């Protein structure tokens, strides 16, 4: 069909509103952050241009590098755990083991809870006074070795990672289960007839056939981990001793508690660049694999 002048105007009529919304909601805030990152606020009403001074302050800050390290550990750990658990539980549901409908609902319940509620639930579980973890340690005869996880710089980040995994794993279960349901049944049946079962079936058939959904889950969880804020804020506020302070929380503290808005915008730009590079890198890998 040839494109006439009338068709072009119709196409533009549909494109322009979306383009304007994209510019206003995406490009404009990014540009505004870049501009604000070059200013320093002496008071909330008074600002002055400082060029790249805020960038220098960020890269010289030990707390920034600590929060960056925490974010990377959090991102890798939650992604790994959710891929493994999501794949395993999703495959169990796919096999329709006894009670699979009930488990499918149970796995998804934490996902529909607000992150704030999840934070309070896990604060209760970890609470040394009335939580569930201390009685469990006492029941197995290890009460004297109990350390409140959220009070320990060595354990707090691990405790938050566990809570985040519990909160988000249900989505991965649904995604993996949907991917398994779309596998060619005749291929699985042929492999079963040929004697494939157990781990051999998973390694040689299920993983290759569901590789696209595995890559998608990795991308979604990796980028999503960079935005983690509310759960961490409710559970620890970044403590103890900044051991759970992730980049979004570092941004929040500096922008809205210390009122160092220029510094906070630099951190926001860094988070955006990291997310963009991760997304582009993963897409490039997927594109190369699709060629071959």
ChimeraX attribute file (.defattr): number of C-alpha atoms within 10 A of each C-alpha:
attribute: neighborCount
match mode: 1-to-1
recipient: residues
	/A:1	3
	/A:2	5
	/A:3	7
	/A:4	9
	/A:5	9
	/A:6	9
	/A:7	11
	/A:8	10
	/A:9	11
	/A:10	11
	/A:11	11
	/A:12	13
	/A:13	11
	/A:14	10
	/A:15	11
	/A:16	11
	/A:17	11
	/A:18	12
	/A:19	12
	/A:20	12
	/A:21	12
	/A:22	12
	/A:23	13
	/A:24	12
	/A:25	11
	/A:26	11
	/A:27	13
	/A:28	13
	/A:29	12
	/A:30	17
	/A:31	12
	/A:32	11
	/A:33	19
	/A:34	16
	/A:35	15
	/A:36	21
	/A:37	26
	/A:38	20
	/A:39	21
	/A:40	21
	/A:41	17
	/A:42	11
	/A:43	9
	/A:44	10
	/A:45	6
	/A:46	8
	/A:47	14
	/A:48	10
	/A:49	14
	/A:50	14
	/A:51	14
	/A:52	12
	/A:53	15
	/A:54	23
	/A:55	20
	/A:56	12
	/A:57	13
	/A:58	16
	/A:59	13
	/A:60	11
	/A:61	11
	/A:62	11
	/A:63	17
	/A:64	19
	/A:65	15
	/A:66	18
	/A:67	22
	/A:68	21
	/A:69	17
	/A:70	18
	/A:71	22
	/A:72	17
	/A:73	17
	/A:74	23
	/A:75	21
	/A:76	14
	/A:77	18
	/A:78	27
	/A:79	24
	/A:80	16
	/A:81	16
	/A:82	23
	/A:83	21
	/A:84	16
	/A:85	18
	/A:86	26
	/A:87	26
	/A:88	15
	/A:89	22
	/A:90	27
	/A:91	21
	/A:92	17
	/A:93	22
	/A:94	18
	/A:95	13
	/A:96	11
	/A:97	11
	/A:98	10
	/A:99	9
	/A:100	16
	/A:101	11
	/A:102	10
	/A:103	15
	/A:104	19
	/A:105	12
	/A:106	12
	/A:107	21
	/A:108	19
	/A:109	16
	/A:110	21
	/A:111	19
	/A:112	12
	/A:113	12
	/A:114	12
	/A:115	22
	/A:116	14
	/A:117	13
	/A:118	22
	/A:119	22
	/A:120	14
	/A:121	15
	/A:122	22
	/A:123	20
	/A:124	16
	/A:125	15
	/A:126	21
	/A:127	17
	/A:128	18
	/A:129	12
	/A:130	11
	/A:131	16
	/A:132	14
	/A:133	20
	/A:134	21
	/A:135	16
	/A:136	13
	/A:137	15
	/A:138	13
	/A:139	10
	/A:140	8
	/A:141	10
	/A:142	12
	/A:143	14
	/A:144	9
	/A:145	10
	/A:146	14
	/A:147	15
	/A:148	17
	/A:149	19
	/A:150	24
	/A:151	16
	/A:152	15
	/A:153	15
	/A:154	13
	/A:155	16
	/A:156	21
	/A:157	27
	/A:158	18
	/A:159	20
	/A:160	23
	/A:161	21
	/A:162	14
	/A:163	22
	/A:164	24
	/A:165	21
	/A:166	21
	/A:167	22
	/A:168	22
	/A:169	25
	/A:170	25
	/A:171	20
	/A:172	27
	/A:173	27
	/A:174	20
	/A:175	18
	/A:176	26
	/A:177	24
	/A:178	16
	/A:179	21
	/A:180	22
	/A:181	15
	/A:182	11
	/A:183	14
	/A:184	10
	/A:185	11
	/A:186	9
	/A:187	12
	/A:188	17
	/A:189	12
	/A:190	11
	/A:191	16
	/A:192	13
	/A:193	10
	/A:194	9
	/A:195	11
	/A:196	16
	/A:197	15
	/A:198	9
	/A:199	10
	/A:200	12
	/A:201	15
	/A:202	14
	/A:203	12
	/A:204	13
	/A:205	17
	/A:206	17
	/A:207	15
	/A:208	11
	/A:209	19
	/A:210	19
	/A:211	12
	/A:212	14
	/A:213	19
	/A:214	20
	/A:215	16
	/A:216	16
	/A:217	20
	/A:218	20
	/A:219	20
	/A:220	13
	/A:221	21
	/A:222	22
	/A:223	20
	/A:224	14
	/A:225	22
	/A:226	20
	/A:227	18
	/A:228	19
	/A:229	20
	/A:230	16
	/A:231	22
	/A:232	24
	/A:233	20
	/A:234	17
	/A:235	24
	/A:236	21
	/A:237	18
	/A:238	21
	/A:239	18
	/A:240	17
	/A:241	10
	/A:242	18
	/A:243	22
	/A:244	32
	/A:245	28
	/A:246	33
	/A:247	28
	/A:248	22
	/A:249	20
	/A:250	23
	/A:251	24
	/A:252	21
	/A:253	18
	/A:254	17
	/A:255	17
	/A:256	11
	/A:257	10
	/A:258	11
	/A:259	17
	/A:260	22
	/A:261	26
	/A:262	26
	/A:263	26
	/A:264	27
	/A:265	26
	/A:266	25
	/A:267	27
	/A:268	21
	/A:269	16
	/A:270	15
	/A:271	19
	/A:272	16
	/A:273	12
	/A:274	14
	/A:275	19
	/A:276	13
	/A:277	13
	/A:278	15
	/A:279	15
	/A:280	13
	/A:281	13
	/A:282	16
	/A:283	15
	/A:284	12
	/A:285	11
	/A:286	14
	/A:287	11
	/A:288	10
	/A:289	9
	/A:290	9
	/A:291	6
	/A:292	5
